[in-house]
Amino acid sequence: LISKPPTPCNDSKSSDKESPNNDAKALLEILSDPEEKRRTGVKWIVFSGLFLTIGIAGWVGYRKYLTPPLEPISVGTTPVEIGSLEITVTESGTVELNEQQTFKSPSDVTVESVQVEERQRVAAGTVLLELRDRGLQRDLNNQQVENQKLDNLLARKLEVLQERQDKLQLAQDRFVDSQSLFDRGFISEDAYRQDQQSVDDALSAIKDAEVELTNAKLDIENNQLTLQNTLTQLSDNQIVAPIDAVVLDISVQPGDGVTQGGELLTIGDPFKETVRLQLTTLNAAKVDVNMPVEVSMIGPDAQIFLGRITRVSPQVNSQDNSSGRGGEQSGTVEAEAILNEPSDGSLIPGSVVSVEVILDQRQSVVVVPLTAIQSEGDRQFVWVKDAENQAQQKTVTVGLKNLQSAEITSGLRVGDEIVPALPPGLELTAGMPLADAPALPADFVAPPGF
């Protein structure tokens, strides 16, 4: 056998230069080796990758061991729903019937008779009360007597005028005769002048009688006016219903003496009910005619009656205008509301009721509790629970709002689970897990200090 000569040894420097080529050659040798060697190389690569994966997984597990997972926070949520939102002011008012009025005594009178009963319905023109004014009756009697005297005096003045006219006629006839006799020289000039003077005197007397007759007629006319005025005052003592109405209150009985201005009887239209309000000046500036109202008796579970504002006084009630704290002027403004339909006796005239005036409202909008809205600079957002039960922020646009709720015009959808209020001291961060606490009602309102 002929042996292969040994490969000459190179120095270390030459060996270092050839080492990279050796690695490439080794790879080429593996790829160029038979099938068995290629399989060995692939196994080496697979085992290397598996070792790397196990190392990474171990590192992650170690990190999780050092950093335990966050505990879920128990926070109640509520689903977003469609609802209504109103801005209101609440005042108290007094129930009255439409055109309600209280009749008062025109003078010091005695009640002659009462023709109706309380709760009785009467037609327009019905006599309600009859009064007796003794002073007016006495005046009427005196004026009637005076009228008779004046009539007699007038008749006498007419007679006097006629008598003086007769005397004038006689004086004129005598003067004509005297003038003829004087012309013929049968009587003196003095006698003639005397008869002429008699005619002049008769004419003057007639003029005086005519003046006295005119004055007598004027006296009669004046007395007739006084008499008519007295009769009118006496007719005023008969109280008559001006409208179809119901009798609400009778303050007197037959035989009662009532001074001038004293209350007698109250009536009103039973088919229309109104509420008289005394608004604070602050609320009066917000309330306008035709705004809707909700009227109810003061108390729990009271029935609500709908209506509208019909009048708001343009000025403060002068009888209730006083200085408040700090010297500011305070008072009330009178307003009226009318019910859309009669309460059928549920609201008693004269009773005090609660009146909620609706200043603005939204129907069928997304509504959330006002406490759910958080602020960060100019941005407003709410906390929601996502599908993975984690807390997330959702930016929202707020529309109309009142003291309890707010309208959301964008940013939320119906069915979103929101956090209606954060308990004191609790802060959420995005991604924080939330426990499945019982859902709160959609109209939840956070209590003070929640």
C-alpha positions as a Markdown table, in Angstrom:
| # | Residue | x | y | z |
|---|---|---|---|---|
| 1 | Leu | 0.0 | 0.0 | 0.0 |
| 2 | Ile | 1.2 | 3.4 | -0.8 |
| 3 | Ser | 0.3 | 5.9 | 2.0 |
| 4 | Lys | -0.9 | 9.4 | 1.4 |
| 5 | Pro | 1.7 | 12.0 | 2.3 |
| 6 | Pro | 0.8 | 14.0 | 5.4 |
| 7 | Thr | -0.6 | 17.5 | 5.0 |
| 8 | Pro | 2.0 | 20.0 | 5.8 |
| 9 | Cys | 1.3 | 22.0 | 8.9 |
| 10 | Asn | 0.9 | 25.8 | 8.5 |
| 11 | Asp | 1.7 | 28.3 | 11.1 |
| 12 | Ser | -1.0 | 29.7 | 13.3 |
| 13 | Lys | -1.4 | 32.8 | 11.2 |
| 14 | Ser | -2.2 | 30.9 | 8.1 |
| 15 | Ser | -4.7 | 28.7 | 10.1 |
| 16 | Asp | -6.6 | 31.8 | 11.3 |
| 17 | Lys | -7.0 | 33.1 | 7.8 |
| 18 | Glu | -8.5 | 29.8 | 6.6 |
| 19 | Ser | -11.0 | 29.2 | 9.4 |
| 20 | Pro | -14.0 | 31.0 | 7.8 |
| 21 | Asn | -13.6 | 29.1 | 4.8 |
| 22 | Asn | -13.5 | 25.9 | 6.8 |
| 23 | Asp | -17.0 | 26.7 | 8.2 |
| 24 | Ala | -18.4 | 27.3 | 4.8 |
| 25 | Lys | -16.8 | 24.1 | 3.7 |
| 26 | Ala | -18.3 | 22.2 | 6.6 |
| 27 | Leu | -21.8 | 23.5 | 5.6 |
| 28 | Leu | -21.1 | 22.5 | 2.0 |
| 29 | Glu | -20.0 | 19.2 | 3.1 |
| 30 | Ile | -23.2 | 18.6 | 5.1 |
| 31 | Leu | -25.3 | 19.6 | 2.2 |
| 32 | Ser | -23.2 | 17.5 | -0.1 |
| 33 | Asp | -23.1 | 14.6 | 2.2 |
| 34 | Pro | -25.4 | 11.7 | 1.8 |
| 35 | Glu | -29.0 | 11.7 | 3.1 |
| 36 | Glu | -28.0 | 10.6 | 6.6 |
| 37 | Lys | -25.8 | 13.6 | 7.1 |
| 38 | Arg | -28.5 | 16.1 | 5.9 |
| 39 | Arg | -31.0 | 14.7 | 8.4 |
| 40 | Thr | -28.5 | 15.1 | 11.2 |
| 41 | Gly | -28.1 | 18.8 | 10.3 |
| 42 | Val | -31.8 | 19.5 | 10.2 |
| 43 | Lys | -32.3 | 17.9 | 13.6 |
| 44 | Trp | -29.6 | 20.1 | 15.0 |
| 45 | Ile | -31.4 | 23.3 | 13.7 |
| 46 | Val | -34.8 | 22.1 | 15.0 |
| 47 | Phe | -33.4 | 21.4 | 18.5 |
| 48 | Ser | -31.7 | 24.8 | 18.6 |
| 49 | Gly | -35.0 | 26.5 | 17.8 |
| 50 | Leu | -36.9 | 24.5 | 20.4 |
| 51 | Phe | -34.3 | 25.3 | 23.0 |
| 52 | Leu | -34.7 | 29.0 | 22.2 |
| 53 | Thr | -38.5 | 28.8 | 22.5 |
| 54 | Ile | -38.3 | 27.0 | 25.8 |
| 55 | Gly | -35.9 | 29.7 | 27.0 |
| 56 | Ile | -38.2 | 32.6 | 26.0 |
| 57 | Ala | -41.2 | 30.9 | 27.6 |
| 58 | Gly | -39.3 | 30.4 | 30.8 |
| 59 | Trp | -38.3 | 34.0 | 30.8 |
| 60 | Val | -42.0 | 35.1 | 30.3 |
| 61 | Gly | -43.2 | 32.8 | 33.0 |
| 62 | Tyr | -40.5 | 34.1 | 35.4 |
| 63 | Arg | -41.7 | 37.6 | 34.7 |
| 64 | Lys | -45.2 | 36.7 | 35.4 |
| 65 | Tyr | -44.1 | 35.0 | 38.6 |
| 66 | Leu | -42.4 | 38.2 | 39.6 |
| 67 | Thr | -45.4 | 40.4 | 38.5 |
| 68 | Pro | -48.7 | 38.9 | 39.7 |
| 69 | Pro | -51.9 | 39.7 | 37.6 |
| 70 | Leu | -54.1 | 42.6 | 38.6 |
| 71 | Glu | -57.2 | 41.8 | 40.7 |
| 72 | Pro | -60.5 | 42.7 | 39.0 |
| 73 | Ile | -62.2 | 45.8 | 40.4 |
| 74 | Ser | -65.8 | 45.5 | 41.4 |
| 75 | Val | -67.6 | 48.4 | 39.9 |
| 76 | Gly | -71.3 | 48.5 | 39.1 |
| 77 | Thr | -72.2 | 49.2 | 35.4 |
| 78 | Thr | -75.4 | 50.2 | 33.7 |
| 79 | Pro | -76.5 | 49.7 | 30.1 |
| 80 | Val | -76.9 | 52.7 | 27.8 |
| 81 | Glu | -80.5 | 53.2 | 26.8 |
| 82 | Ile | -82.7 | 55.6 | 24.9 |
| 83 | Gly | -84.7 | 58.0 | 27.1 |
| 84 | Ser | -86.0 | 61.5 | 27.6 |
| 85 | Leu | -84.4 | 64.5 | 29.2 |
| 86 | Glu | -86.0 | 67.6 | 30.6 |
| 87 | Ile | -84.8 | 70.9 | 32.2 |
| 88 | Thr | -87.4 | 72.1 | 34.6 |
| 89 | Val | -88.1 | 74.5 | 37.4 |
| 90 | Thr | -90.5 | 73.6 | 40.2 |
| 91 | Glu | -92.8 | 76.1 | 42.0 |
| 92 | Ser | -95.9 | 75.8 | 44.2 |
| 93 | Gly | -99.3 | 77.1 | 43.0 |
| 94 | Thr | -102.9 | 77.4 | 44.0 |
| 95 | Val | -105.7 | 75.7 | 42.1 |
| 96 | Glu | -108.5 | 77.9 | 40.8 |
| 97 | Leu | -111.4 | 77.5 | 38.4 |
| 98 | Asn | -111.2 | 79.5 | 35.2 |
| 99 | Glu | -112.8 | 83.0 | 35.5 |
| 100 | Gln | -113.0 | 82.4 | 39.2 |
| 101 | Gln | -114.3 | 85.5 | 41.0 |
| 102 | Thr | -115.4 | 86.5 | 44.4 |
| 103 | Phe | -118.3 | 89.0 | 44.7 |
| 104 | Lys | -117.9 | 91.7 | 47.4 |
| 105 | Ser | -120.4 | 94.0 | 49.0 |
| 106 | Pro | -120.9 | 97.3 | 47.1 |
| 107 | Ser | -121.7 | 99.1 | 50.4 |
| 108 | Asp | -122.8 | 98.4 | 54.0 |
| 109 | Val | -125.7 | 96.0 | 53.4 |
| 110 | Thr | -127.8 | 93.3 | 55.0 |
| 111 | Val | -128.2 | 90.0 | 53.2 |
| 112 | Glu | -131.8 | 89.7 | 52.2 |
| 113 | Ser | -131.7 | 86.2 | 50.8 |
| 114 | Val | -129.3 | 83.5 | 49.4 |
| 115 | Gln | -130.7 | 81.9 | 46.3 |
| 116 | Val | -128.1 | 79.2 | 45.7 |
| 117 | Glu | -126.1 | 76.5 | 47.5 |
| 118 | Glu | -122.4 | 75.5 | 47.4 |
| 119 | Arg | -121.4 | 73.1 | 44.6 |
| 120 | Gln | -124.6 | 74.1 | 42.7 |
| 121 | Arg | -124.1 | 74.8 | 39.0 |
| 122 | Val | -125.9 | 77.9 | 37.7 |
| 123 | Ala | -126.5 | 79.5 | 34.3 |
| 124 | Ala | -125.5 | 83.0 | 33.4 |
| 125 | Gly | -128.0 | 85.5 | 34.7 |
| 126 | Thr | -129.0 | 83.5 | 37.7 |
| 127 | Val | -129.7 | 85.6 | 40.8 |
| 128 | Leu | -127.3 | 84.4 | 43.5 |
| 129 | Leu | -127.9 | 86.8 | 46.4 |
| 130 | Glu | -130.2 | 89.6 | 47.2 |
| 131 | Leu | -129.0 | 92.4 | 49.5 |
| 132 | Arg | -130.8 | 95.2 | 51.3 |
| 133 | Asp | -129.2 | 98.6 | 51.7 |
| 134 | Arg | -131.3 | 100.6 | 54.2 |
| 135 | Gly | -129.5 | 103.8 | 53.5 |
| 136 | Leu | -130.1 | 103.5 | 49.7 |
| 137 | Gln | -133.7 | 102.6 | 50.2 |
| 138 | Arg | -134.2 | 105.7 | 52.4 |
| 139 | Asp | -132.5 | 107.8 | 49.8 |
| 140 | Leu | -134.7 | 106.4 | 47.2 |
| 141 | Asn | -137.8 | 107.2 | 49.2 |
| 142 | Asn | -136.6 | 110.8 | 49.8 |
| 143 | Gln | -135.8 | 111.3 | 46.1 |
| 144 | Gln | -139.2 | 110.0 | 45.1 |
| 145 | Val | -140.9 | 112.5 | 47.5 |
| 146 | Glu | -138.6 | 115.2 | 46.2 |
| 147 | Asn | -139.5 | 114.3 | 42.6 |
| 148 | Gln | -143.2 | 114.6 | 43.4 |
| 149 | Lys | -142.6 | 118.1 | 45.0 |
| 150 | Leu | -140.7 | 119.2 | 41.9 |
| 151 | Asp | -143.5 | 117.9 | 39.7 |
| 152 | Asn | -146.0 | 120.0 | 41.7 |
| 153 | Leu | -143.7 | 123.0 | 41.6 |
| 154 | Leu | -143.4 | 122.6 | 37.8 |
| 155 | Ala | -147.1 | 122.5 | 37.5 |
| 156 | Arg | -147.4 | 125.7 | 39.5 |
| 157 | Lys | -144.8 | 127.4 | 37.4 |
| 158 | Leu | -146.8 | 126.5 | 34.3 |
| 159 | Glu | -149.9 | 128.1 | 35.9 |
| 160 | Val | -147.9 | 131.2 | 36.8 |
| 161 | Leu | -146.7 | 131.5 | 33.3 |
| 162 | Gln | -150.2 | 131.2 | 31.9 |
| 163 | Glu | -151.5 | 133.8 | 34.4 |
| 164 | Arg | -148.8 | 136.2 | 33.4 |
| 165 | Gln | -149.5 | 135.6 | 29.8 |
| 166 | Asp | -153.2 | 136.4 | 30.4 |
| 167 | Lys | -152.2 | 139.6 | 32.3 |
| 168 | Leu | -150.0 | 140.6 | 29.3 |
| 169 | Gln | -152.9 | 140.1 | 27.0 |
| 170 | Leu | -155.1 | 142.4 | 29.1 |
| 171 | Ala | -152.3 | 145.0 | 29.4 |
| 172 | Gln | -151.8 | 145.0 | 25.7 |
| 173 | Asp | -155.6 | 145.4 | 25.0 |
| 174 | Arg | -155.7 | 148.2 | 27.5 |
| 175 | Phe | -152.7 | 149.9 | 26.0 |
| 176 | Val | -154.3 | 149.8 | 22.5 |
| 177 | Asp | -157.4 | 151.5 | 23.9 |
| 178 | Ser | -155.4 | 154.0 | 25.8 |
| 179 | Gln | -153.4 | 154.9 | 22.6 |
| 180 | Ser | -156.7 | 155.6 | 20.8 |
| 181 | Leu | -158.1 | 157.7 | 23.6 |
| 182 | Phe | -154.8 | 159.6 | 23.9 |
| 183 | Asp | -154.7 | 160.3 | 20.2 |
| 184 | Arg | -158.2 | 161.8 | 20.5 |
| 185 | Gly | -157.3 | 163.7 | 23.6 |
| 186 | Phe | -159.6 | 161.9 | 26.0 |
| 187 | Ile | -156.8 | 160.8 | 28.4 |
| 188 | Ser | -153.7 | 162.4 | 29.6 |
| 189 | Glu | -150.2 | 161.4 | 28.6 |
| 190 | Asp | -149.5 | 160.1 | 32.1 |
| 191 | Ala | -152.4 | 157.7 | 31.8 |
| 192 | Tyr | -151.1 | 156.6 | 28.4 |
| 193 | Arg | -147.6 | 156.1 | 29.7 |
| 194 | Gln | -148.9 | 154.1 | 32.7 |
| 195 | Asp | -150.8 | 151.7 | 30.4 |
| 196 | Gln | -147.6 | 151.3 | 28.3 |
| 197 | Gln | -145.6 | 150.5 | 31.4 |
| 198 | Ser | -148.1 | 147.9 | 32.4 |
| 199 | Val | -147.4 | 146.1 | 29.1 |
| 200 | Asp | -143.7 | 146.3 | 29.8 |
| 201 | Asp | -144.1 | 144.9 | 33.3 |
| 202 | Ala | -146.3 | 142.1 | 32.1 |
| 203 | Leu | -143.6 | 141.1 | 29.5 |
| 204 | Ser | -140.9 | 141.1 | 32.2 |
| 205 | Ala | -143.1 | 139.0 | 34.5 |
| 206 | Ile | -143.5 | 136.5 | 31.7 |
| 207 | Lys | -139.8 | 136.3 | 31.2 |
| 208 | Asp | -139.3 | 135.7 | 34.9 |
| 209 | Ala | -141.9 | 132.9 | 34.9 |
| 210 | Glu | -140.3 | 131.3 | 31.9 |
| 211 | Val | -136.9 | 131.3 | 33.7 |
| 212 | Glu | -138.5 | 129.8 | 36.8 |
| 213 | Leu | -140.2 | 127.2 | 34.7 |
| 214 | Thr | -136.9 | 126.2 | 33.0 |
| 215 | Asn | -135.2 | 125.9 | 36.4 |
| 216 | Ala | -138.0 | 123.8 | 37.7 |
| 217 | Lys | -137.6 | 121.4 | 34.7 |
| 218 | Leu | -133.9 | 121.3 | 35.3 |
| 219 | Asp | -134.5 | 120.4 | 39.0 |
| 220 | Ile | -136.7 | 117.6 | 37.9 |
| 221 | Glu | -134.2 | 116.2 | 35.5 |
| 222 | Asn | -131.4 | 116.4 | 38.1 |
| 223 | Asn | -133.6 | 114.6 | 40.6 |
| 224 | Gln | -134.5 | 112.0 | 38.0 |
| 225 | Leu | -130.8 | 111.3 | 37.4 |
| 226 | Thr | -130.2 | 111.0 | 41.2 |
| 227 | Leu | -133.2 | 108.7 | 41.4 |
| 228 | Gln | -131.9 | 106.5 | 38.6 |
| 229 | Asn | -128.5 | 106.3 | 40.2 |
| 230 | Thr | -130.0 | 105.2 | 43.4 |
| 231 | Leu | -132.1 | 102.6 | 41.6 |
| 232 | Thr | -128.9 | 101.4 | 39.9 |
| 233 | Gln | -127.1 | 101.0 | 43.2 |
| 234 | Leu | -130.1 | 99.1 | 44.5 |
| 235 | Ser | -130.0 | 96.8 | 41.5 |
| 236 | Asp | -126.3 | 96.2 | 42.2 |
| 237 | Asn | -127.4 | 94.7 | 45.5 |
| 238 | Gln | -128.8 | 91.8 | 43.5 |
| 239 | Ile | -125.8 | 89.6 | 42.7 |
| 240 | Val | -126.2 | 87.8 | 39.4 |
| 241 | Ala | -124.0 | 85.1 | 37.8 |
| 242 | Pro | -122.2 | 86.6 | 34.8 |
| 243 | Ile | -121.3 | 83.1 | 33.3 |
| 244 | Asp | -122.3 | 79.5 | 33.5 |
| 245 | Ala | -120.5 | 78.5 | 36.7 |
| 246 | Val | -120.4 | 76.4 | 39.9 |
| 247 | Val | -120.8 | 78.0 | 43.3 |
| 248 | Leu | -117.5 | 77.4 | 45.2 |
| 249 | Asp | -118.1 | 79.3 | 48.5 |
| 250 | Ile | -120.9 | 81.2 | 50.2 |
| 251 | Ser | -119.5 | 83.5 | 52.9 |
| 252 | Val | -122.8 | 84.9 | 54.2 |
| 253 | Gln | -126.2 | 83.9 | 55.4 |
| 254 | Pro | -129.6 | 85.7 | 55.3 |
| 255 | Gly | -129.8 | 88.5 | 57.8 |
| 256 | Asp | -126.0 | 88.9 | 58.0 |
| 257 | Gly | -124.8 | 92.5 | 58.0 |
| 258 | Val | -121.8 | 93.0 | 55.6 |
| 259 | Thr | -119.6 | 96.1 | 55.4 |
| 260 | Gln | -118.5 | 97.6 | 52.1 |
| 261 | Gly | -115.9 | 95.3 | 50.4 |
| 262 | Gly | -116.8 | 92.3 | 52.5 |
| 263 | Glu | -116.8 | 88.9 | 50.7 |
| 264 | Leu | -120.1 | 87.4 | 49.7 |
| 265 | Leu | -119.8 | 84.5 | 47.4 |
| 266 | Thr | -117.3 | 82.8 | 45.0 |
| 267 | Ile | -118.0 | 81.2 | 41.6 |
| 268 | Gly | -115.9 | 79.7 | 38.8 |
| 269 | Asp | -116.1 | 77.9 | 35.4 |
| 270 | Pro | -116.1 | 74.1 | 36.3 |
| 271 | Phe | -115.0 | 73.1 | 32.9 |
| 272 | Lys | -111.6 | 74.8 | 33.0 |
| 273 | Glu | -109.0 | 74.8 | 35.8 |
| 274 | Thr | -106.1 | 77.1 | 36.3 |
| 275 | Val | -103.2 | 77.3 | 38.6 |
| 276 | Arg | -102.0 | 80.6 | 40.0 |
| 277 | Leu | -98.2 | 80.7 | 40.5 |
| 278 | Gln | -95.8 | 83.0 | 42.4 |
| 279 | Leu | -92.5 | 82.6 | 40.6 |
| 280 | Thr | -89.2 | 83.6 | 42.0 |
| 281 | Thr | -87.6 | 86.4 | 39.9 |
| 282 | Leu | -84.8 | 83.9 | 38.9 |
| 283 | Asn | -87.3 | 81.3 | 37.6 |
| 284 | Ala | -89.6 | 84.0 | 36.1 |
| 285 | Ala | -86.8 | 85.0 | 33.7 |
| 286 | Lys | -86.8 | 81.5 | 32.3 |
| 287 | Val | -90.5 | 80.8 | 32.1 |
| 288 | Asp | -92.5 | 81.9 | 29.0 |
| 289 | Val | -96.1 | 81.6 | 27.7 |
| 290 | Asn | -97.1 | 78.2 | 26.3 |
| 291 | Met | -94.4 | 76.2 | 28.1 |
| 292 | Pro | -95.7 | 72.8 | 29.2 |
| 293 | Val | -96.3 | 72.1 | 32.9 |
| 294 | Glu | -97.0 | 69.1 | 35.0 |
| 295 | Val | -99.3 | 69.8 | 38.0 |
| 296 | Ser | -99.7 | 67.4 | 40.9 |
| 297 | Met | -100.8 | 67.4 | 44.5 |
| 298 | Ile | -97.8 | 67.7 | 46.9 |
| 299 | Gly | -97.1 | 64.2 | 48.2 |
| 300 | Pro | -95.9 | 60.7 | 47.1 |
| 301 | Asp | -97.3 | 58.9 | 44.0 |
| 302 | Ala | -99.5 | 61.9 | 43.1 |
| 303 | Gln | -101.4 | 61.9 | 39.9 |
| 304 | Ile | -100.0 | 64.3 | 37.3 |
| 305 | Phe | -102.1 | 66.7 | 35.2 |
| 306 | Leu | -100.7 | 68.3 | 32.0 |
| 307 | Gly | -101.1 | 71.9 | 31.1 |
| 308 | Arg | -99.4 | 75.0 | 29.8 |
| 309 | Ile | -98.4 | 78.5 | 30.9 |
| 310 | Thr | -100.9 | 81.1 | 29.8 |
| 311 | Arg | -99.6 | 84.3 | 31.5 |
| 312 | Val | -96.5 | 85.6 | 33.1 |
| 313 | Ser | -96.7 | 89.1 | 34.7 |
| 314 | Pro | -94.1 | 91.5 | 33.3 |
| 315 | Gln | -93.3 | 92.9 | 36.7 |
| 316 | Val | -92.6 | 91.9 | 40.3 |
| 317 | Asn | -95.5 | 91.8 | 42.7 |
| 318 | Ser | -95.4 | 95.2 | 44.4 |
| 319 | Gln | -96.8 | 93.7 | 47.6 |
| 320 | Asp | -94.0 | 91.1 | 47.8 |
| 321 | Asn | -91.1 | 93.3 | 46.8 |
| 322 | Ser | -88.5 | 93.3 | 49.6 |
| 323 | Ser | -84.7 | 93.3 | 50.0 |
| 324 | Gly | -83.0 | 90.0 | 50.4 |
| 325 | Arg | -79.5 | 89.1 | 51.6 |
| 326 | Gly | -76.8 | 91.6 | 50.6 |
| 327 | Gly | -79.4 | 94.3 | 49.9 |
| 328 | Glu | -80.5 | 92.6 | 46.7 |
| 329 | Gln | -84.1 | 93.1 | 45.6 |
| 330 | Ser | -86.3 | 90.0 | 45.8 |
| 331 | Gly | -89.9 | 89.2 | 45.2 |
| 332 | Thr | -92.3 | 87.1 | 43.2 |
| 333 | Val | -93.8 | 87.3 | 39.7 |
| 334 | Glu | -97.4 | 86.2 | 39.2 |
| 335 | Ala | -98.1 | 83.6 | 36.5 |
| 336 | Glu | -101.0 | 81.4 | 35.5 |
| 337 | Ala | -101.2 | 77.9 | 33.9 |
| 338 | Ile | -104.3 | 76.2 | 32.6 |
| 339 | Leu | -104.9 | 72.4 | 32.6 |
| 340 | Asn | -105.4 | 70.7 | 29.2 |
| 341 | Glu | -108.3 | 68.7 | 30.7 |
| 342 | Pro | -110.4 | 69.0 | 33.8 |
| 343 | Ser | -109.2 | 67.0 | 36.8 |
| 344 | Asp | -112.8 | 65.9 | 37.5 |
| 345 | Gly | -112.5 | 66.9 | 41.2 |
| 346 | Ser | -109.1 | 65.5 | 41.8 |
| 347 | Leu | -107.7 | 69.0 | 42.2 |
| 348 | Ile | -109.7 | 71.0 | 44.7 |
| 349 | Pro | -110.0 | 74.7 | 44.1 |
| 350 | Gly | -107.9 | 76.5 | 46.7 |
| 351 | Ser | -105.5 | 73.6 | 47.3 |
| 352 | Val | -101.7 | 74.0 | 47.0 |
| 353 | Val | -100.1 | 72.0 | 44.2 |
| 354 | Ser | -96.6 | 71.4 | 42.8 |
| 355 | Val | -96.0 | 72.8 | 39.3 |
| 356 | Glu | -93.1 | 71.6 | 37.2 |
| 357 | Val | -92.5 | 74.0 | 34.3 |
| 358 | Ile | -90.6 | 72.2 | 31.5 |
| 359 | Leu | -88.1 | 74.8 | 30.1 |
| 360 | Asp | -86.5 | 72.4 | 27.5 |
| 361 | Gln | -86.7 | 68.7 | 26.7 |
| 362 | Arg | -85.3 | 66.0 | 24.4 |
| 363 | Gln | -87.2 | 62.9 | 23.3 |
| 364 | Ser | -85.7 | 59.5 | 22.2 |
| 365 | Val | -82.1 | 60.4 | 22.8 |
| 366 | Val | -79.1 | 58.6 | 24.5 |
| 367 | Val | -79.2 | 59.6 | 28.2 |
| 368 | Val | -76.6 | 58.8 | 30.9 |
| 369 | Pro | -76.2 | 59.8 | 34.5 |
| 370 | Leu | -74.4 | 63.1 | 34.8 |
| 371 | Thr | -72.0 | 61.5 | 37.3 |
| 372 | Ala | -70.8 | 59.1 | 34.5 |
| 373 | Ile | -69.2 | 61.9 | 32.5 |
| 374 | Gln | -65.5 | 62.6 | 33.3 |
| 375 | Ser | -63.4 | 65.5 | 32.1 |
| 376 | Glu | -59.8 | 65.7 | 31.0 |
| 377 | Gly | -59.0 | 69.1 | 29.8 |
| 378 | Asp | -61.5 | 70.0 | 27.1 |
| 379 | Arg | -62.2 | 66.3 | 26.5 |
| 380 | Gln | -65.2 | 64.6 | 28.1 |
| 381 | Phe | -65.4 | 60.8 | 28.3 |
| 382 | Val | -67.1 | 57.9 | 30.1 |
| 383 | Trp | -65.7 | 54.6 | 31.4 |
| 384 | Val | -67.1 | 51.6 | 29.6 |
| 385 | Lys | -66.6 | 47.9 | 30.1 |
| 386 | Asp | -65.5 | 46.2 | 26.9 |
| 387 | Ala | -66.2 | 42.6 | 25.8 |
| 388 | Glu | -63.1 | 41.4 | 27.8 |
| 389 | Asn | -64.5 | 43.0 | 31.0 |
| 390 | Gln | -61.8 | 45.7 | 30.9 |
| 391 | Ala | -62.2 | 49.4 | 31.5 |
| 392 | Gln | -61.9 | 51.6 | 28.5 |
| 393 | Gln | -62.4 | 55.3 | 27.9 |
| 394 | Lys | -64.8 | 56.6 | 25.3 |
| 395 | Thr | -64.8 | 60.2 | 24.3 |
| 396 | Val | -68.3 | 61.6 | 24.1 |
| 397 | Thr | -70.1 | 64.8 | 23.0 |
| 398 | Val | -72.6 | 66.1 | 25.6 |
| 399 | Gly | -75.8 | 67.9 | 24.6 |
| 400 | Leu | -78.6 | 69.0 | 26.9 |
| 401 | Lys | -78.1 | 68.2 | 30.6 |
| 402 | Asn | -79.8 | 68.8 | 33.9 |
| 403 | Leu | -78.8 | 68.2 | 37.5 |
| 404 | Gln | -79.0 | 64.4 | 37.2 |
| 405 | Ser | -78.7 | 63.3 | 33.5 |
| 406 | Ala | -77.1 | 64.4 | 30.3 |
| 407 | Glu | -77.8 | 63.8 | 26.6 |
| 408 | Ile | -75.0 | 62.1 | 24.6 |
| 409 | Thr | -75.0 | 63.2 | 21.0 |
| 410 | Ser | -72.0 | 61.0 | 19.9 |
| 411 | Gly | -69.6 | 58.5 | 21.3 |
| 412 | Leu | -71.9 | 55.9 | 22.8 |
| 413 | Arg | -74.3 | 53.3 | 21.5 |
| 414 | Val | -77.3 | 51.7 | 23.0 |
| 415 | Gly | -76.3 | 48.6 | 25.0 |
| 416 | Asp | -72.8 | 49.9 | 25.9 |
| 417 | Glu | -72.0 | 49.1 | 29.6 |
| 418 | Ile | -70.9 | 52.3 | 31.3 |
| 419 | Val | -69.7 | 53.0 | 34.8 |
| 420 | Pro | -72.4 | 55.5 | 36.1 |
| 421 | Ala | -70.2 | 56.8 | 39.0 |
| 422 | Leu | -66.9 | 56.0 | 40.5 |
| 423 | Pro | -66.8 | 55.4 | 44.3 |
| 424 | Pro | -64.7 | 58.0 | 46.2 |
| 425 | Gly | -61.0 | 57.2 | 46.0 |
| 426 | Leu | -61.2 | 54.8 | 43.1 |
| 427 | Glu | -59.3 | 55.5 | 39.9 |
| 428 | Leu | -59.6 | 53.5 | 36.7 |
| 429 | Thr | -57.0 | 53.0 | 34.1 |
| 430 | Ala | -57.5 | 51.8 | 30.5 |
| 431 | Gly | -57.3 | 48.0 | 30.4 |
| 432 | Met | -58.0 | 47.5 | 34.1 |
| 433 | Pro | -60.1 | 44.3 | 34.6 |
| 434 | Leu | -63.6 | 44.9 | 36.0 |
| 435 | Ala | -65.5 | 42.3 | 38.0 |
| 436 | Asp | -68.9 | 41.2 | 36.9 |
| 437 | Ala | -70.8 | 43.3 | 39.5 |
| 438 | Pro | -74.6 | 43.4 | 39.3 |
| 439 | Ala | -75.7 | 45.8 | 36.7 |
| 440 | Leu | -77.3 | 49.1 | 37.9 |
| 441 | Pro | -80.6 | 50.4 | 36.5 |
| 442 | Ala | -80.3 | 52.7 | 33.5 |
| 443 | Asp | -81.7 | 55.6 | 35.5 |
| 444 | Phe | -79.3 | 55.2 | 38.3 |
| 445 | Val | -78.4 | 58.4 | 40.1 |
| 446 | Ala | -75.4 | 58.4 | 42.4 |
| 447 | Pro | -76.2 | 59.3 | 46.0 |
| 448 | Pro | -74.2 | 62.1 | 47.6 |
| 449 | Gly | -70.7 | 60.9 | 48.6 |
| 450 | Phe | -70.9 | 57.8 | 46.3 |
